[in-house]
């Protein structure tokens, strides 16, 4: 039983670290807006 509890605690710590990393990326990293253009050929246009 102690090995099961140790395994569950390990999974909780690992999940907490993953969640903390994603949370830090979402709050601390600011995206830079930029203009995006994509050229398509006239063959793909309807009509």
HTML snippet that shows the backbone in 3Dmol.js (N, CA, C, O; Angstrom):
<script src="https://3Dmol.org/build/3Dmol-min.js"></script>
<div id="view" style="width:600px;height:400px;position:relative"></div>
<script>
const pdb = `
ATOM      1  N   UNK A   1       0.805  -1.209   0.000  1.00  0.00           N
ATOM      2  CA  UNK A   1       0.000   0.000   0.000  1.00  0.00           C
ATOM      3  C   UNK A   1       0.844   1.268   0.000  1.00  0.00           C
ATOM      4  O   UNK A   1       0.484   2.228  -0.682  1.00  0.00           O
ATOM      5  N   UNK A   2       1.958   1.313   0.740  1.00  0.00           N
ATOM      6  CA  UNK A   2       2.775   2.536   0.708  1.00  0.00           C
ATOM      7  C   UNK A   2       3.311   2.846  -0.686  1.00  0.00           C
ATOM      8  O   UNK A   2       3.466   4.015  -1.040  1.00  0.00           O
ATOM      9  N   UNK A   3       3.599   1.806  -1.488  1.00  0.00           N
ATOM     10  CA  UNK A   3       4.101   2.072  -2.835  1.00  0.00           C
ATOM     11  C   UNK A   3       3.008   2.699  -3.702  1.00  0.00           C
ATOM     12  O   UNK A   3       3.307   3.516  -4.573  1.00  0.00           O
ATOM     13  N   UNK A   4       1.747   2.326  -3.474  1.00  0.00           N
ATOM     14  CA  UNK A   4       0.647   2.924  -4.218  1.00  0.00           C
ATOM     15  C   UNK A   4       0.508   4.399  -3.865  1.00  0.00           C
ATOM     16  O   UNK A   4       0.317   5.236  -4.747  1.00  0.00           O
ATOM     17  N   UNK A   5       0.604   4.717  -2.587  1.00  0.00           N
ATOM     18  CA  UNK A   5       0.494   6.114  -2.157  1.00  0.00           C
ATOM     19  C   UNK A   5       1.667   6.918  -2.707  1.00  0.00           C
ATOM     20  O   UNK A   5       1.482   8.052  -3.150  1.00  0.00           O
ATOM     21  N   UNK A   6       2.855   6.357  -2.686  1.00  0.00           N
ATOM     22  CA  UNK A   6       4.031   7.035  -3.229  1.00  0.00           C
ATOM     23  C   UNK A   6       3.855   7.289  -4.729  1.00  0.00           C
ATOM     24  O   UNK A   6       4.209   8.359  -5.224  1.00  0.00           O
ATOM     25  N   UNK A   7       3.307   6.306  -5.448  1.00  0.00           N
ATOM     26  CA  UNK A   7       3.058   6.458  -6.879  1.00  0.00           C
ATOM     27  C   UNK A   7       2.023   7.544  -7.142  1.00  0.00           C
ATOM     28  O   UNK A   7       2.199   8.355  -8.051  1.00  0.00           O
ATOM     29  N   UNK A   8       0.952   7.572  -6.365  1.00  0.00           N
ATOM     30  CA  UNK A   8      -0.074   8.602  -6.547  1.00  0.00           C
ATOM     31  C   UNK A   8       0.459   9.994  -6.231  1.00  0.00           C
ATOM     32  O   UNK A   8       0.121  10.959  -6.916  1.00  0.00           O
ATOM     33  N   UNK A   9       1.281  10.102  -5.206  1.00  0.00           N
ATOM     34  CA  UNK A   9       1.894  11.394  -4.876  1.00  0.00           C
ATOM     35  C   UNK A   9       2.824  11.824  -6.006  1.00  0.00           C
ATOM     36  O   UNK A   9       2.859  13.001  -6.366  1.00  0.00           O
ATOM     37  N   UNK A  10       3.573  10.884  -6.563  1.00  0.00           N
ATOM     38  CA  UNK A  10       4.448  11.197  -7.689  1.00  0.00           C
ATOM     39  C   UNK A  10       3.640  11.715  -8.878  1.00  0.00           C
ATOM     40  O   UNK A  10       4.025  12.701  -9.507  1.00  0.00           O
ATOM     41  N   UNK A  11       2.531  11.061  -9.186  1.00  0.00           N
ATOM     42  CA  UNK A  11       1.682  11.508 -10.291  1.00  0.00           C
ATOM     43  C   UNK A  11       1.091  12.898 -10.017  1.00  0.00           C
ATOM     44  O   UNK A  11       1.006  13.729 -10.921  1.00  0.00           O
ATOM     45  N   UNK A  12       0.689  13.143  -8.777  1.00  0.00           N
ATOM     46  CA  UNK A  12       0.157  14.458  -8.428  1.00  0.00           C
ATOM     47  C   UNK A  12       1.213  15.555  -8.569  1.00  0.00           C
ATOM     48  O   UNK A  12       0.927  16.641  -9.073  1.00  0.00           O
ATOM     49  N   UNK A  13       2.422  15.264  -8.124  1.00  0.00           N
ATOM     50  CA  UNK A  13       3.506  16.247  -8.246  1.00  0.00           C
ATOM     51  C   UNK A  13       3.834  16.492  -9.713  1.00  0.00           C
ATOM     52  O   UNK A  13       4.023  17.637 -10.124  1.00  0.00           O
ATOM     53  N   UNK A  14       3.901  15.442 -10.493  1.00  0.00           N
ATOM     54  CA  UNK A  14       4.183  15.576 -11.921  1.00  0.00           C
ATOM     55  C   UNK A  14       3.086  16.372 -12.617  1.00  0.00           C
ATOM     56  O   UNK A  14       3.377  17.238 -13.442  1.00  0.00           O
ATOM     57  N   UNK A  15       1.829  16.086 -12.291  1.00  0.00           N
ATOM     58  CA  UNK A  15       0.720  16.846 -12.872  1.00  0.00           C
ATOM     59  C   UNK A  15       0.741  18.294 -12.436  1.00  0.00           C
ATOM     60  O   UNK A  15       0.442  19.182 -13.233  1.00  0.00           O
ATOM     61  N   UNK A  16       1.090  18.551 -11.181  1.00  0.00           N
ATOM     62  CA  UNK A  16       1.181  19.925 -10.701  1.00  0.00           C
ATOM     63  C   UNK A  16       2.271  20.707 -11.409  1.00  0.00           C
ATOM     64  O   UNK A  16       2.088  21.879 -11.738  1.00  0.00           O
ATOM     65  N   UNK A  17       3.410  20.058 -11.645  1.00  0.00           N
ATOM     66  CA  UNK A  17       4.492  20.723 -12.382  1.00  0.00           C
ATOM     67  C   UNK A  17       4.073  21.027 -13.818  1.00  0.00           C
ATOM     68  O   UNK A  17       4.368  22.101 -14.342  1.00  0.00           O
ATOM     69  N   UNK A  18       3.394  20.087 -14.445  1.00  0.00           N
ATOM     70  CA  UNK A  18       2.909  20.317 -15.811  1.00  0.00           C
ATOM     71  C   UNK A  18       1.891  21.439 -15.861  1.00  0.00           C
ATOM     72  O   UNK A  18       1.948  22.300 -16.739  1.00  0.00           O
ATOM     73  N   UNK A  19       0.960  21.428 -14.920  1.00  0.00           N
ATOM     74  CA  UNK A  19      -0.054  22.483 -14.859  1.00  0.00           C
ATOM     75  C   UNK A  19       0.597  23.833 -14.583  1.00  0.00           C
ATOM     76  O   UNK A  19       0.219  24.840 -15.182  1.00  0.00           O
ATOM     77  N   UNK A  20       1.574  23.859 -13.681  1.00  0.00           N
ATOM     78  CA  UNK A  20       2.268  25.106 -13.371  1.00  0.00           C
ATOM     79  C   UNK A  20       3.029  25.640 -14.567  1.00  0.00           C
ATOM     80  O   UNK A  20       3.058  26.851 -14.791  1.00  0.00           O
ATOM     81  N   UNK A  21       3.644  24.763 -15.337  1.00  0.00           N
ATOM     82  CA  UNK A  21       4.356  25.192 -16.538  1.00  0.00           C
ATOM     83  C   UNK A  21       3.427  25.780 -17.579  1.00  0.00           C
ATOM     84  O   UNK A  21       3.735  26.806 -18.187  1.00  0.00           O
ATOM     85  N   UNK A  22       2.298  25.136 -17.786  1.00  0.00           N
ATOM     86  CA  UNK A  22       1.329  25.649 -18.758  1.00  0.00           C
ATOM     87  C   UNK A  22       0.742  26.974 -18.283  1.00  0.00           C
ATOM     88  O   UNK A  22       0.550  27.896 -19.075  1.00  0.00           O
ATOM     89  N   UNK A  23       0.459  27.061 -16.985  1.00  0.00           N
ATOM     90  CA  UNK A  23      -0.075  28.303 -16.430  1.00  0.00           C
ATOM     91  C   UNK A  23       0.940  29.441 -16.576  1.00  0.00           C
ATOM     92  O   UNK A  23       0.571  30.564 -16.921  1.00  0.00           O
ATOM     93  N   UNK A  24       2.224  29.148 -16.313  1.00  0.00           N
ATOM     94  CA  UNK A  24       3.264  30.172 -16.449  1.00  0.00           C
ATOM     95  C   UNK A  24       3.390  30.629 -17.898  1.00  0.00           C
ATOM     96  O   UNK A  24       3.529  31.824 -18.156  1.00  0.00           O
ATOM     97  N   UNK A  25       3.343  29.700 -18.840  1.00  0.00           N
ATOM     98  CA  UNK A  25       3.412  30.093 -20.247  1.00  0.00           C
ATOM     99  C   UNK A  25       2.217  30.936 -20.647  1.00  0.00           C
ATOM    100  O   UNK A  25       2.363  31.894 -21.406  1.00  0.00           O
ATOM    101  N   UNK A  26       1.042  30.597 -20.150  1.00  0.00           N
ATOM    102  CA  UNK A  26      -0.164  31.325 -20.529  1.00  0.00           C
ATOM    103  C   UNK A  26      -0.197  32.725 -19.933  1.00  0.00           C
ATOM    104  O   UNK A  26      -0.762  33.628 -20.551  1.00  0.00           O
ATOM    105  N   UNK A  27       0.377  32.938 -18.774  1.00  0.00           N
ATOM    106  CA  UNK A  27       0.285  34.244 -18.126  1.00  0.00           C
ATOM    107  C   UNK A  27       1.501  35.121 -18.367  1.00  0.00           C
ATOM    108  O   UNK A  27       1.366  36.344 -18.394  1.00  0.00           O
ATOM    109  N   UNK A  28       2.686  34.542 -18.543  1.00  0.00           N
ATOM    110  CA  UNK A  28       3.895  35.352 -18.645  1.00  0.00           C
ATOM    111  C   UNK A  28       4.322  35.648 -20.075  1.00  0.00           C
ATOM    112  O   UNK A  28       4.981  36.659 -20.318  1.00  0.00           O
ATOM    113  N   UNK A  29       3.968  34.799 -21.017  1.00  0.00           N
ATOM    114  CA  UNK A  29       4.387  34.990 -22.404  1.00  0.00           C
ATOM    115  C   UNK A  29       3.295  35.754 -23.135  1.00  0.00           C
ATOM    116  O   UNK A  29       2.142  35.326 -23.182  1.00  0.00           O
ATOM    117  N   UNK A  30       3.673  36.884 -23.699  1.00  0.00           N
ATOM    118  CA  UNK A  30       2.715  37.728 -24.428  1.00  0.00           C
ATOM    119  C   UNK A  30       2.916  37.503 -25.928  1.00  0.00           C
ATOM    120  O   UNK A  30       4.020  37.708 -26.431  1.00  0.00           O
ATOM    121  N   UNK A  31       1.878  37.089 -26.650  1.00  0.00           N
ATOM    122  CA  UNK A  31       2.042  36.860 -28.086  1.00  0.00           C
ATOM    123  C   UNK A  31       2.221  38.181 -28.837  1.00  0.00           C
ATOM    124  O   UNK A  31       1.628  39.198 -28.479  1.00  0.00           O
ATOM    125  N   UNK A  32       3.046  38.147 -29.880  1.00  0.00           N
ATOM    126  CA  UNK A  32       3.255  39.331 -30.709  1.00  0.00           C
ATOM    127  C   UNK A  32       2.335  39.247 -31.929  1.00  0.00           C
ATOM    128  O   UNK A  32       2.499  38.352 -32.758  1.00  0.00           O
ATOM    129  N   UNK A  33       1.366  40.171 -32.053  1.00  0.00           N
ATOM    130  CA  UNK A  33       0.493  40.125 -33.227  1.00  0.00           C
ATOM    131  C   UNK A  33       1.261  40.513 -34.497  1.00  0.00           C
ATOM    132  O   UNK A  33       2.123  41.391 -34.467  1.00  0.00           O
ATOM    133  N   UNK A  34       0.942  39.862 -35.585  1.00  0.00           N
ATOM    134  CA  UNK A  34       1.574  40.175 -36.863  1.00  0.00           C
ATOM    135  C   UNK A  34       0.593  39.887 -37.986  1.00  0.00           C
ATOM    136  O   UNK A  34      -0.349  39.111 -37.826  1.00  0.00           O
ATOM    137  N   UNK A  35       0.826  40.512 -39.101  1.00  0.00           N
ATOM    138  CA  UNK A  35      -0.051  40.340 -40.262  1.00  0.00           C
ATOM    139  C   UNK A  35       0.335  39.050 -40.975  1.00  0.00           C
ATOM    140  O   UNK A  35       1.508  38.791 -41.243  1.00  0.00           O
ATOM    141  N   UNK A  36      -0.678  38.255 -41.273  1.00  0.00           N
ATOM    142  CA  UNK A  36      -0.439  37.013 -41.986  1.00  0.00           C
ATOM    143  C   UNK A  36      -1.147  37.073 -43.332  1.00  0.00           C
ATOM    144  O   UNK A  36      -2.336  37.387 -43.395  1.00  0.00           O
ATOM    145  N   UNK A  37      -0.439  36.780 -44.389  1.00  0.00           N
ATOM    146  CA  UNK A  37      -1.039  36.735 -45.724  1.00  0.00           C
ATOM    147  C   UNK A  37      -0.714  35.394 -46.360  1.00  0.00           C
ATOM    148  O   UNK A  37       0.368  34.843 -46.158  1.00  0.00           O
ATOM    149  N   UNK A  38      -1.645  34.886 -47.114  1.00  0.00           N
ATOM    150  CA  UNK A  38      -1.466  33.618 -47.816  1.00  0.00           C
ATOM    151  C   UNK A  38      -1.942  33.815 -49.253  1.00  0.00           C
ATOM    152  O   UNK A  38      -3.080  34.223 -49.486  1.00  0.00           O
ATOM    153  N   UNK A  39      -1.092  33.530 -50.185  1.00  0.00           N
ATOM    154  CA  UNK A  39      -1.435  33.670 -51.606  1.00  0.00           C
ATOM    155  C   UNK A  39      -2.043  32.365 -52.102  1.00  0.00           C
ATOM    156  O   UNK A  39      -1.469  31.292 -51.913  1.00  0.00           O
ATOM    157  N   UNK A  40      -3.198  32.461 -52.733  1.00  0.00           N
ATOM    158  CA  UNK A  40      -3.836  31.281 -53.306  1.00  0.00           C
ATOM    159  C   UNK A  40      -4.001  31.506 -54.807  1.00  0.00           C
ATOM    160  O   UNK A  40      -4.106  32.644 -55.264  1.00  0.00           O
ATOM    161  N   UNK A  41      -4.022  30.432 -55.556  1.00  0.00           N
ATOM    162  CA  UNK A  41      -4.169  30.554 -57.011  1.00  0.00           C
ATOM    163  C   UNK A  41      -5.635  30.796 -57.357  1.00  0.00           C
ATOM    164  O   UNK A  41      -6.533  30.476 -56.579  1.00  0.00           O
ATOM    165  N   UNK A  42      -5.856  31.364 -58.531  1.00  0.00           N
ATOM    166  CA  UNK A  42      -7.213  31.674 -58.984  1.00  0.00           C
ATOM    167  C   UNK A  42      -8.024  30.411 -59.240  1.00  0.00           C
ATOM    168  O   UNK A  42      -9.254  30.460 -59.234  1.00  0.00           O
ATOM    169  N   UNK A  43      -7.366  29.295 -59.460  1.00  0.00           N
ATOM    170  CA  UNK A  43      -8.091  28.042 -59.715  1.00  0.00           C
ATOM    171  C   UNK A  43      -8.885  27.584 -58.499  1.00  0.00           C
ATOM    172  O   UNK A  43      -9.882  26.877 -58.646  1.00  0.00           O
ATOM    173  N   UNK A  44      -8.466  27.972 -57.318  1.00  0.00           N
ATOM    174  CA  UNK A  44      -9.146  27.530 -56.109  1.00  0.00           C
ATOM    175  C   UNK A  44     -10.356  28.375 -55.773  1.00  0.00           C
ATOM    176  O   UNK A  44     -11.163  27.972 -54.935  1.00  0.00           O
ATOM    177  N   UNK A  45     -10.513  29.535 -56.396  1.00  0.00           N
ATOM    178  CA  UNK A  45     -11.651  30.415 -56.120  1.00  0.00           C
ATOM    179  C   UNK A  45     -12.903  29.911 -56.815  1.00  0.00           C
ATOM    180  O   UNK A  45     -12.840  29.456 -57.957  1.00  0.00           O
ATOM    181  N   UNK A  46     -14.050  29.988 -56.129  1.00  0.00           N
ATOM    182  CA  UNK A  46     -15.300  29.551 -56.765  1.00  0.00           C
ATOM    183  C   UNK A  46     -15.730  30.545 -57.832  1.00  0.00           C
ATOM    184  O   UNK A  46     -15.479  31.746 -57.731  1.00  0.00           O
ATOM    185  N   UNK A  47     -16.376  30.020 -58.843  1.00  0.00           N
ATOM    186  CA  UNK A  47     -16.970  30.913 -59.838  1.00  0.00           C
ATOM    187  C   UNK A  47     -16.379  30.846 -61.152  1.00  0.00           C
ATOM    188  O   UNK A  47     -16.809  31.558 -62.059  1.00  0.00           O
TER     189      UNK A  47
END
`;
const viewer = $3Dmol.createViewer("view");
viewer.addModel(pdb, "pdb");
viewer.setStyle({}, {cartoon: {color: "spectrum"}});
viewer.zoomTo();
viewer.render();
</script>
